[in-house]
Amino acid sequence: MGEHVMKKLAKPMLFAAAFIWGSSFFIMKDALDALPVQYLLAIRFTAGAVLLGLVCWRKWRRLTPDYLWRGAVIGGFLYLAYSIQTYGLALTTPSKNAFLTAVYCVLVPFFYWAFAHRRPDRYNLLAAALCVAGVGLVSLTGDLTVTAGDALTLVCAVFYAAHIVAVAKVSPDRDIYLLTVFQFAFAALYAWVGGALTETFPAGALARAEVLLPMAYLAVMATTVALLFQNVGQVWSDPASASVILSLESVFGVLCSVAFAGDRVSVRMLAGFVLIFVAVVCSETKFGFLRKKQGRIS
């Protein structure tokens, strides 16, 4: 396809990726009713590694031995993030899980500060303040405590942020698609080991259509297709708009959870969702789109 066509397809691809990931929260909640966490992730990441490996078959000639340790590192962070998020999802609602996970976008600049000595700017600090307020509205109960599911989801956001920083550290001069295959493969390996040590393999559950269909969606759409859409979409669009579109994952997560999973969202939770979303937009774009618009008007 030509450059003009790809630029036109970029934003629809990003929207599709955000919607697929947002819809996966309530679908994964259903799958958790039949599959234990570790085996659910093991099957999902194994399928994702195989599918993406087949899609990117021409890139295998670029393989060098260092892809193994790089994939092991970022696969480890991805495994921890997904594991903790999935345990948290079992103890909270899909809509809260979706928005609390989005906190990782605000944490990333502070992780870069720790590892790359790049100081956060005023927009990062503002985003952090908005995010803390939003998390408080979403998570704190009437007696000012945080539920176990919400706490686990916030911990998973920390590992998602660490994963992004790790990818930035190990991916330069490497094929990101091929590296992602190894990331998925190692995440799957860790999950298989975790399942073997802590869970019973649900052989009977995998034969049921109500389990196979959600797992197929998670493996094919939420893991392989969405990742490809994100990568291609980001190549052919500017980073600011791409990050805002991808952050809509949490909004789509709430909408799908309310529409299809029967989640109820209170006014206080809705206000928290809005604050977290504004925090993500502030952190990712520094409101550059507003300054551009004001410049055109003046």
Salt bridges, closest charged atoms under 4 A:
GLU3 OE2 - LYS7 NZ 3.27
ASP66 OD2 - ARG70 NE 2.67
ASP66 OD2 - ARG174 NE 2.59
ASP121 OD2 - LYS286 NZ 2.81
ASP150 OD2 - LYS96 NZ 2.92
ASP175 OD2 - LYS59 NZ 3.36
ASP175 OD2 - ARG62 NH1 2.70
GLU210 OE2 - ARG208 NE 2.95
